[in-house]
Amino acid sequence: QVQLVESGGGLVQPGGSLRLSCEVSGNTFTNFRMGWYRQAPGKLREWVADIAASGFTQYVDSVKGRFTISRDNAKNTVYLQMNNLAPEDTAVYYCKLTTTLGTGYWGQGTQVTVSS
């Protein structure tokens, strides 16, 4: 049973930073692509960033230069460092593991609120 547990969300002022973590258990982490998604109130869930098993990273344009995705294979954990946060970054953030067969597993989400 694959489980993903996100943590690190919270309330931050505009311009602030947060680091989200997603720990994976129940399966080998190293060979799989990991991604971060977010869903704001009243909106569809959107892709934010992902990191391949090779370490190759991709980002949605709105977070490029502000967010950094990374992974620690020894800890089965993927991170999302978020800097210069803006109110429009407010959302529930989810991590996703995608296997080589395309099966996806999701975490339960962590709330990020950017407000003064």
C-alpha positions in Angstrom: 0.0 0.0 0.0 1.6 3.2 -1.2 1.1 6.2 1.1 2.1 9.8 0.6 2.0 12.2 3.5 2.4 15.9 2.9 3.5 18.4 5.6 4.8 21.9 5.9 1.8 24.0 4.9 0.6 27.0 6.9 -0.1 30.7 6.9 2.5 33.0 5.5 2.6 36.7 4.6 3.1 37.7 1.0 6.8 37.5 0.1 7.4 34.8 2.6 8.6 31.2 2.1 7.5 27.7 3.0 8.9 24.3 2.4 6.5 21.5 1.8 7.5 17.8 2.3 6.0 14.6 1.0 7.1 11.4 2.5 6.4 8.2 0.6 6.0 4.7 2.2 5.0 1.3 0.9 7.0 1.3 -2.3 10.3 2.0 -3.8 10.6 5.7 -4.3 13.7 6.0 -6.4 12.4 5.0 -9.8 9.3 7.1 -9.9 8.3 10.6 -11.0 7.1 12.8 -8.2 4.9 15.9 -8.7 3.3 18.7 -6.8 -0.2 19.9 -7.6 -2.5 22.5 -6.1 -6.1 23.3 -5.9 -7.5 26.7 -5.0 -11.1 27.2 -3.8 -13.5 27.0 -6.7 -10.8 26.0 -9.2 -9.5 22.8 -10.8 -6.5 21.1 -9.5 -3.4 22.2 -11.4 0.0 20.8 -11.9 2.8 22.9 -10.3 6.1 21.0 -10.7 7.5 17.5 -11.1 10.8 15.8 -10.8 11.8 12.7 -12.7 13.8 9.8 -11.3 16.8 11.3 -13.2 16.3 14.5 -11.3 15.0 16.4 -14.3 12.6 19.1 -13.1 9.7 21.0 -14.7 7.6 23.9 -13.5 4.4 25.7 -14.4 5.2 29.2 -15.7 3.6 30.9 -12.8 6.1 29.5 -10.2 9.3 29.4 -12.3 12.1 31.2 -10.4 10.1 31.1 -7.1 9.5 27.4 -6.4 12.1 24.6 -6.4 11.2 20.9 -6.4 13.8 18.4 -5.1 14.0 14.8 -3.8 15.9 12.9 -1.3 15.8 9.3 -2.3 17.4 8.1 0.9 14.5 9.6 2.8 11.8 8.7 0.3 10.8 12.4 0.4 10.1 15.1 -2.2 10.2 18.8 -1.3 8.8 21.9 -2.7 10.6 25.1 -1.6 8.3 28.0 -2.2 9.8 31.5 -2.1 8.3 35.0 -2.7 4.8 33.6 -2.1 1.8 35.6 -3.3 -1.9 35.4 -2.4 -2.6 33.6 -5.7 -0.5 30.7 -4.4 -3.1 30.0 -1.8 -4.3 26.5 -2.3 -4.3 23.0 -1.0 -1.0 21.4 -2.2 -0.9 17.7 -3.1 2.0 15.5 -4.0 1.7 12.7 -6.5 3.7 9.6 -7.3 3.5 8.2 -10.8 4.8 4.7 -11.5 6.5 3.6 -14.6 3.1 2.1 -15.7 1.4 5.4 -15.2 -0.4 4.6 -12.0 -0.8 7.6 -9.8 -0.9 7.9 -6.0 -1.9 11.0 -4.2 -1.3 12.4 -0.7 -4.1 14.0 1.4 -2.9 17.6 0.8 -1.6 20.4 2.9 -3.1 23.9 3.1 -1.0 26.9 2.1 -2.5 30.3 2.8 -0.7 33.5 1.8 -2.3 36.5 3.4 -1.3 39.6 5.3 
